[in-house]
Each structure stands twice: as structure tokens, then as C-alpha cells.
Amino acid sequence: MNEGTPLDDVVITQTAREKSNRYLTPAQLRTTLREASGYVCRKTSPAHEGLYDDSKFIIRGTFSDTDLDIVFTVESDRVVVVTQMSQHSQSLRGRFYERIGTTAADAVARLSD
């Protein structure tokens, strides 16, 4: 029997829904997380183990012709889109961000390791 993945159930929070008039609709967010690629990372603190939630990720890219950061969490049975926002941070690279991969599936895989 083929077991599902958290990406089978993508939940969009009210905060992310409220921004759909400027960015992506809930349907576009679901498609983006399931099919698109970009730069996937999570916050980290080299000096403070456990400071940031290991299940919270950011995917940065151009989705539906919009430069966007999508913040999402991975739970055992679903993915939750926390918010979506313009790419206001100059860089998501460096010592305070850990690169995970290029897709939301990479984030899911990281937590199941």
C-alpha cells in the first residue's frame, strides 16, 4: 500500500489567505509546494541549539511570476503554509540559514531522516 506524504494535505492559514490578493491564491500555494522548486532553507543558530523550530521552512523563488518567500511547517500528516511575503530579506544564505534543498519535498524528507 502506498503511504501518503504530508504534501498530500497542504493547509493554508488565514494569514496566508489574506495575502492572496497580492501574492498567490490557496490553490497556487498548494501547487507551488507540491511541484515548484526554489531555494529551501530554515533558520538556524550556530550558538543556540534548538532556538528555532526545526519543522519551519522557507521556500524562496519566482512562483506564478511573483518573487516570493513562502513560510511553511511540516507536520507528520500535513504541511501548513504560515504566510507568504515578498522577498524583503536580502539573503537567506549564510550562517543563520541552513540550506535544505530545492523543493518542499526536500523539507519533508529532512524531517523523516
Backbone torsions as a table, in degrees:
resi	resn	phi	psi	omega
1	MET	NA	135.2	-178.9
2	ASN	-84.2	118.8	-178.6
3	GLU	-81.9	144.4	-179.3
4	GLY	-74.2	174.2	178.0
5	THR	-122.8	155.4	176.5
6	PRO	-55.0	-24.9	179.6
7	LEU	-71.9	-10.2	175.2
8	ASP	-68.8	-26.6	-179.5
9	ASP	-125.0	93.9	179.1
10	VAL	-101.3	115.0	-178.9
11	VAL	-98.2	135.4	-179.9
12	ILE	-108.5	119.9	179.8
13	THR	-70.2	164.1	178.2
14	GLN	-59.5	-39.4	179.1
15	THR	-58.7	-46.6	179.3
16	ALA	-66.9	-37.2	178.4
17	ARG	-63.8	-40.5	-178.5
18	GLU	-63.0	-22.8	-179.7
19	LYS	-92.7	3.4	-176.5
20	SER	-67.0	-20.8	177.0
21	ASN	-72.4	-22.5	178.3
22	ARG	-101.4	-28.0	-173.1
23	TYR	-124.4	-118.5	-175.2
24	LEU	-104.4	147.5	175.2
25	THR	-74.8	164.4	175.8
26	PRO	-54.2	-41.4	178.4
27	ALA	-62.7	-42.6	178.4
28	GLN	-65.0	-38.5	177.5
29	LEU	-62.1	-44.4	179.2
30	ARG	-60.9	-47.1	179.3
31	THR	-62.3	-42.8	179.4
32	THR	-58.6	-48.8	-177.9
33	LEU	-67.7	-31.0	-178.6
34	ARG	-82.9	-29.5	-169.0
35	GLU	-125.7	-24.7	-172.2
36	ALA	-87.4	163.2	174.8
37	SER	-125.8	157.6	-179.5
38	GLY	-168.4	-142.3	177.9
39	TYR	-113.6	113.3	-176.7
40	VAL	-106.4	128.7	-179.5
41	CYS	-148.3	174.7	171.8
42	ARG	-142.5	154.5	179.3
43	LYS	-69.5	145.3	178.1
44	THR	-145.0	157.2	176.3
45	SER	-131.0	107.4	-177.0
46	PRO	-57.5	-30.4	-176.4
47	ALA	-95.1	-8.7	-176.1
48	HIS	-134.3	88.3	179.6
49	GLU	-59.6	132.3	176.9
50	GLY	80.1	7.3	-179.4
51	LEU	-65.8	-40.4	-179.5
52	TYR	-107.5	151.1	179.4
53	ASP	-67.4	120.7	-179.1
54	ASP	-67.5	-15.9	-177.8
55	SER	-96.2	6.2	-178.7
56	LYS	-105.2	126.2	-174.4
57	PHE	-129.2	164.8	173.8
58	ILE	-128.3	132.5	169.4
59	ILE	-113.9	124.9	-179.7
60	ARG	-112.5	136.2	177.1
61	GLY	176.5	-172.2	174.2
62	THR	-105.5	111.9	-176.6
63	PHE	-122.7	126.9	-177.0
64	SER	51.2	46.1	178.4
65	ASP	62.9	23.6	179.6
66	THR	-126.7	126.0	173.9
67	ASP	-73.7	121.0	-166.7
68	LEU	-147.8	149.4	166.0
69	ASP	-112.1	128.5	176.5
70	ILE	-115.4	121.1	178.8
71	VAL	-96.9	128.0	-178.5
72	PHE	-144.4	156.8	174.9
73	THR	-116.6	151.7	178.0
74	VAL	-112.3	121.0	175.4
75	GLU	-108.5	173.2	-176.2
76	SER	-62.5	-30.8	-175.0
77	ASP	-121.6	0.9	-179.0
78	ARG	-161.8	166.5	172.2
79	VAL	-115.4	135.7	-179.3
80	VAL	-117.3	122.4	174.8
81	VAL	-82.8	114.2	-177.4
82	VAL	-78.4	-48.8	179.9
83	THR	-161.8	169.0	172.7
84	GLN	-134.6	143.3	-175.8
85	MET	-156.1	161.5	176.2
86	SER	-66.7	160.7	-177.9
87	GLN	-78.3	75.9	-175.2
88	HIS	-81.1	-25.9	178.1
89	SER	-78.8	135.0	-179.3
90	GLN	-59.9	-44.2	-175.7
91	SER	-144.8	142.4	172.0
92	LEU	-109.1	24.7	178.5
93	ARG	-116.7	152.5	178.2
94	GLY	125.4	-170.2	-171.0
95	ARG	-69.4	-17.1	-179.3
96	PHE	-99.8	6.4	176.7
97	TYR	-134.3	132.5	177.3
98	GLU	-102.8	122.2	178.4
99	ARG	-73.7	130.0	-177.8
100	ILE	-103.8	-37.8	-178.0
101	GLY	162.8	-147.7	-175.3
102	THR	-120.6	-9.7	-178.0
103	THR	-133.7	161.6	175.3
104	ALA	-62.5	-30.7	176.5
105	ALA	-61.0	-31.8	175.9
106	ASP	-64.4	-37.4	177.4
107	ALA	-66.5	-43.1	178.0
108	VAL	-61.1	-45.9	-179.6
109	ALA	-63.0	-37.7	-179.7
110	ARG	-59.7	-39.7	-178.7
111	LEU	-77.1	-21.4	-179.3
112	SER	-91.4	-3.7	177.1
113	ASP	-67.1	NA	NA
